[in-house]
Amino acid sequence: MASRAAAVQGLFEPSEEPRPYSGVKLMIAGLVLAMANFIVVLDLTIANVSVPHIAGGLAVSVSSGTWVITSYAVAEAICVPLTGWLAGRFGTLRTFVFSLLGFGIFSVLCGLSESLGMLVAFRLGQGFCGGPLMPLTQTIMLRIFPRELHPKAMAMWAMTVVIAPILGPILGGWISDDWSWEWIFFINVPIIALILFGVVTLLRGVETPTQKTPIDGIGLALLVTWVGALQLMLDKGREEDWFASSFIVGCAVVAAIFFALFLIWELTEEHPIVDLKVFRHPGFTAATLSLILAFGTYFSSIVVIPQWLQTSLGYTATHAGYVMAFSGVLAVVMSPLVPALMKRFDPRLLVFTGIAWLGVCALLRSVWWSTDATFWTLAMPQLLQGAGVALFMVPLTTISLGAVEPRETASAAGMANFGRTLGGAIATAVVTTYWSNQARTDTAQMAGELNGAPELLARMQERGFGVEQSRAVIEQVVTQQGLAVGTTHLFMVAAVVLVFAAMAIWLAPRPPKGVGPAAAH
């Protein structure tokens, strides 16, 4: 027992410059870290399709059940930007291990919950523990991979961010339908156990030095307040009719005031809880802006498309998942090729090309998609966009982390992931509201311009339909068509946003050729 405790203690011995790994050990360690990030991102979306099952199992309304999603998102959004401070205070590897343990424990508690209150509380714990894992996996990967292989490390990491949100709804629907909703949490446990075994076995000598800085309690309180208020506003806005609700107005006011106070305090505090000074690097700022716009648009499409397929085209959750799954095919194929391309071309050009290609795919949806679209017509833009996702995610991560000093890597990774998470939340709220409003507008316009409605009603009544039945059928057809047109209009707007995201990367200075993150200086 004593020897085992000593072995675990030795795991956290700090090292200024760890010796990079190589060969099979490097591959397995990289896979272990990528899986840790994968399971955290997966839990962002795996519960989305399971809300009706959870609500039924706990005897609450579906609208109340959405707090299962909101609580996790709020906790994760709060904790992600704290990663830099946590890593500096306790060590990168120690923070990673205890976050992973906490994520596993809270996953079990979520599955054992017998009331909505218990489940929401444990989801908060799961989010708080899961938040730091995303940037910490990046930080540790950059310590164990040789500098010339940093792009490959970021390629491996980026694919988990792309594939996990796609697999989440598919896996969540399958588990909820064929097993029970508790297993969407229990399945985390064996995976986390394997990851912990891999960490203890492989990651000795990668711990970072610690610095006993005082806790910025005021900064932490301000962060929790404004992020929590903003996330509540975004998650509940559509349900509460946005600013027609005093609750949403209150959340917006609180978020705005406390965000301003947070900025002032953190920029003047000697030991800030969140290191905002990483934004002094133009490369990091430009890459983060581009990431927020591009990933936000991409992530919101993951939310909208399955809803449209199921509500308008009659797809089941499983078949809608099949359409979405094509997004990951070319992303996986292209990902190993991107590091080689980064050696030959300006990484900014790859980012620009990748995001612009996403814009082209959005335009293809606006042109090709309709209520008559076949499976392959729907799946083809999804398949094609995978190449663009790989082209922009991998170089963008390299540019952002390569622009900061090595000691700032954890803080920069935390802020970039915070921007990505918040960008996805904001984009989803804005896009779903715009989509709903645009569909209503297009439906009303179609209804006003409907030709031959009286003749069609007469023919339907001749075939045995009642007056109300005939009107209901016509109304359903017009509503489906209006939703389809609203969807195409949405993707036209998405294409424009992606053009701005593609152009934003040119605000970053060109990184040194052939240099990865942590070596860019």
N, C-alpha and C positions, 0 to 999 in steps of 0.2 A: 504493500500500500504506500509506504514511504517513498519507494523508488518511483512509483507511478506519479505521485504528487510532485516529486523532484523533476520528473520528465516534463510534466505539464508546466511547471514553473520555468523550466529552461526554454520552453517555447516562446516565452515573452521576454527573453533577454534582448535588449535593444542593439541594433547594429546601424552605424552611420551609413555605410555603403555595402549592402549585401552583395554577395557574389551571385551573378546571374546564373540561372539554371540552364540546362541544356538537355537535349535528347528526350527520352521517354518521360523522365521526371518533369521536364518543362511542360510537355503536352498534357500529362495527367493533372498537374497542378493548375494549369490554365483552364482545363475542363472543369475542375472542381470549383474554381472561382466563378466561371461563367454560369455554372448551374446554380450557384448561390444567387446571382443576380436574376437568373431566369425565374426562379421560384417566387421571388419578391414581386417581379413585374407581372407574373402570371396571376398572382392574387389580386391585382388591380381589377381584372376583368372576369375572373372565374366565377365570382358571385353574382355578376350582373344578371345572367339568365336564370339564376337559381332563386331570385327574390320571391317569386310566387310560391315556390316549394317551401322556402324558409318561413314565409308568412303563414302558410297553411299549417306547417308543423308546430309553430309557436302560437297559433290562434290569434294573429294580429292582421291588420289590413295590409295590402300590398304597399300602399303609400308609406305606412310606418316601417315596413320591411326595408325600404330604401335606405334607412339609417345604417344598415349593415354596410352599404357601400360608402356612404358619406363619412362615417366615423373613421374608416380605414384611410380614406383619402385625406381627411383633415389631419390625422395623426402623422401620416407619412410626409405631407407637405410641410408640417411644422418641423419635423426632425431632420429632414434631408439637409437644410442649410446649416445645421448644427454640427455636421460631420467633421468639419475642419477643427473646431474647438475640441470636440470629443477625442479626435485622434491625437491632437497635440497634448491634451491633458492626461489621457490614459494610455496612449499608444495605439497605432493603427490596427495591429493584429489582435490585441486584447479587446478593443472595441468591436472588431469584426466578430470574434468568437462569442462574446457575451450577447451581442445583438442577434447572432444566429441561434444561440441557445434560447434566448427570450422569444424569438419568432416561433421556434418549435413548440415551446411550452404554451404560448398563447394560442397556437393553432389547435393543440389538443383541447384547451379550455373552450375554444370557440365551438368545437364539435360536441362538447359535453354540455353546452348551455341549454338550460331548460326554460329560459324566458328571454324576451327581446332585450331587456335591460342588461342581463348578463352577457348576451352575445355582443351588444354594442360596446360594453366596457372592455371585453376581451379583444374585440376588433381594434379598439383604440390602442391597446397594448401591442397587438400584432403590428399595427402601423408604426408606432413609435420605435419598435425594435427593427422593423424591416427597412425604415427610411435610410439609415446610415449604410446599409449593406450595398446599395447601388453604387455610390461613389467610392466606398472602401474597396470593392472588388476591382475597380479601375486602378486605384492607388497601389494595391498590392501587386496587381499584374505588371504595372510599370516598374516595380522593384525586382521582380523575379525574371522578367524577360530582358534579354540583351537589348541595348538601345536600337540596334539595327532591326530588331524584330518587334519594336513597339507598334508599328502599324498593324502587324498581324495580331498582336494582342488586342488592340482596339477593334479589329475586325471581328474577332471571336466574341468580344463583349457586346458589340453593337448588334450582332445577330440575335442575341437573347432579347434585346429591347424590341426588335422587329417582330420576332416570331411569337413571343409569349402573349402579347395582347390578342393575336389572331387565334392561338390555340385555347386561350382562356374560355371564351364563350362556348366553343365546341366541347371541350372537356367538362365544363360546368353543366351544360345541358345533358350530356350523356350520363354523367354521374347522378344528377338529380332525377333523371327519368328512370334509369335502370337500377340504381342503388338507393341512396338517400342523401339529402343535402349535407348531412354531417361529414360525409366523406370528401367533400371539396376542401375541408380543413385537415382531415386525418391523413390524406395522401401526402401532405407536406412532411410528415414525421419521418418515414423511412428515407426520404431524399435528404433531409437535413442531417440525419444520423450518418449517412454515407459521406456527406460534405464535411462534417465534423471529424470523422475518421481520417479523411484525406488531409484536412488542415493540420491535425495533430501529427500525422505521419510525414507530411511533406514540407510544411512551411516553417521550419526552424531557421532562425537567423534572419528573418525578414521584418522583425518588429522595429518600429521607429522610436527614436529617443523621445522622452516626454519632457514637458515643461510645466511646472506647478503654477499655472496662472490663476488669478482669482476668478471666481464665477461672476459673470456679468448678469446679475439677477434682474435688473431693470430691463436690459436688452432682451433677455429671454421672455419676460412678461409681455413686453411690447410685441415681440415676434408672435407669440402664441395668440395674442388678441387679434392682431390685424389679419394674420393668415387664417385663423379660425373663422372670423367674421366674413372674410372674402369667400372662403370655401363654402360656408353655409349659404351665402348669397347666390353663388353659382349653382349649387346643387338643388336649392329649393326655389330658385327664381321662376322657372317656368311653371312649376306647380302652383306658386302663389301669385301668378300673373305679374311678375316682376315688380316694377315700381308703383303699381297700383296697390301693393301690399305695404303696410307700415312696417312689417317685420323686415322685408327686403330693404326698404329705405333705411331702416335703422342699421342693418348689417353693413350697407354701403357707406354710411356716414362713419360708423365705427372703424371700418377697414381703412378709409381714407385718412382719418385723423391719426390713427395709431401707426399707419404706414409712414406718414410724414414725421411723426415723433421718433419712430424707429430709425429712419435714415439719419436724422440729426444726431441722435444719441450714438449710434454705431460709428459714425464718421468722426466723432469727437472723443469717444471712449478709448482709453489707453489699452485695455484688454477686451475688445469687443467679442460678444458671443458668436457673431457672424462677421467674417473678414470681408467687408465690402471693397477693400482696397485692391482686390484682384481685378476689379473693373478698370484699374488704371492702365492695364495692358490692352491696347487697341485690338490685337488679335483675338484675345479672349472675349472682349465685349462684342465684336462683330460676329464671331462664331456663335456666341450664345444667342444673339438676336436672330441670326439665321436659323438656329436650331429651334427656338421658340416658335417662329412663324411656320417653318416647314413641318416640324413634328406635330404641332398643334393641328394643322390642317390635315395631316396624314391620320392622326389619332381620331379626330372627329369623324372622318369617313368610316373608320372601323365601327363607330357607334351608329351612324346613319344608315349605311348600306344594309346591314342585316335587318334593321327595323323596316325599311322599305320593301325588302324582299318578302318579309313575312306578312306585313299588313296589306300590301298592294298586289303582290304577285302570287300569294298563296304558298310560299316556300315554308317548309318546316324549319325549325331551328337548326337541325342537323344539316339539311341541304343548303341553307344560307351559310352555314359554317364552311361547307365544301367550297362555295364560291369564294369566300374570304381567304381560305387556305392557300389559294393559288398565289397570293401576295408573297408568300415566303419561299416559293420555289426558286425563282431567279435570284432572290436575295441571297439564298444559301449558295447557289452556284457561283454568283459573282463575287461574293465576299472574299474568298481566297485569292482572287485575281487583283483586287484593289490595291493591296500593298505594293505589288509589282508596278502597277500603273502610277502609284505615287512617286516611285523612283524616277519615272520618265517624264511626268507632267507636273505642272504646278498644282498642288492640292486644291487650291482655290478654284481652278478650272474644273476639277473633278466634282467639287461640291456644286458649282454653278450648273454643270451638265446634269448631275443627278437630280437636283431640285427642279430644274427646267423640264426634265423628262417626266417628273411627277405632274407638272402642269400640263404637259401634252396628254398624259393619261387621263387627267381630269377632263380635258376637252373631248377626248374620245368618249368618255361616259356621257357627256352632254349631247353628243351627236348620235351615238349608237343606241343608248338605252331608251327603252319605252316599255309599255305594258306587253308588247309582243316579243320582247327580247328573249332569245333562247339562252340556255345555260351557258353555252360557249361565248355568246355575245356579252354576257355579263362577266364571265370569268376572264376573258382575254385582257381587258385593261388591268385587272388585278394581277394577272401573270406578268404583264409588261412592266408594271410599276415596280416590281421587285428589284429589277436592275438599277433603277434610279435610287431606291432606298439604300442599297449597298454602296452606290457611288457617293452619296452625300453623307451617310452616317459615319463611315469609317474615317474619311479625311477630316470631317468636321470635328470629330472628337480629338483627333491628333492635333489639329490647328489650335483648338481651344486650350488643351492641356500643355501644348508645346510653347504657348505664349507666356506662361507664368514661370516663376522660379520653382525649382524642385521642392523647396520647403512649403510652397503654396499649393502643391498638387491636390492634397485632400480638400482644402477649402475651395479650390477652383472646381474640382469634380463635384463637390456638394452643391455649389451655386449653379453649375451647369445642369445638374440633375433636377434641382429645385425649379429652374427656369423651364425645363422640359415638362416636369409634372404640372406646374402651374399653367404653362402654355396649353397643355392638353385639356386641363379643366376649363379654362376660359374659352378655348375654341369650341369645346363640346357644348357648353352652355349657349354660346352665341350662335353656333351653327344649327343646333336643334331648334332654337327659337325662330331663326330666320327661315329654316326649312318648313316649319309648321305654318308660319305666317304666309310665306310665298305660296305654299300649296293651297291655302285657303283663298288667296288672291287669284291664283290661276283657275281654281275651281269655279269661283264666282264669275270670272270673265267668260269661261267656257259655257256656264249655264246661261249667261245673258246672250251668248251668240249661237246657241243651239238651234240648228236648222231642222225643220221637219218633225219637231217634237209631237205636235197634235196627231200627225199621220202615224207616227210610230206608236203612240198610245192607243190609237184606234186599232191598229193591226194586232197589237198584243192582247187587247180585249177580245178581238175576234178569235184568238187562239186560247181563250179561257182564262186569261189573267184578269183579276179585278183591277179597279181604278187605282187603288192604293198600292197594290202589288206592282202594277206597271210603273207607277211613279217611283217606287222604291228601287226597282231594277235600274231605271234610267239614272236616278240619283247616285246609285252605287257605281255605275260605269263612269259617270262624269267625275265623281270623287276620285276614283282610281286614276283616271287620265290626268286630273289636276295635280294629284300627288306625283305622278311621273314627270309632268312638265316642271313642277316645282323642284324636283330632284335634279333635273338637267340644268335648271337655272342656278341651283346651288353650286354645281360643279363648274359652271362658267365663272362664278365669283371665286371659287377655290383656285382656279387656274391663274387668276389675276394676283391673288395673295401669294401664290407660289413664285410668280415672277419677281415680286418684291423680295421674297425670301432668298431667291437665287442671287439677286443683285446685291443684297446686304453683305455677302461674303467678301466682296471686293473692297470693303472698308478695312479689311484686315491686311496687314503687311504680309508679303510673301515669306513663309517660313524657310529657313535654310534648307537647301536641297539635300534629301536623303537623311534628314534628321527627324527623330521621333519626339514625342512629348518628353519632358524632363531633360532633353539634350538640346532643345531649341536655342537655349542661351549660349 
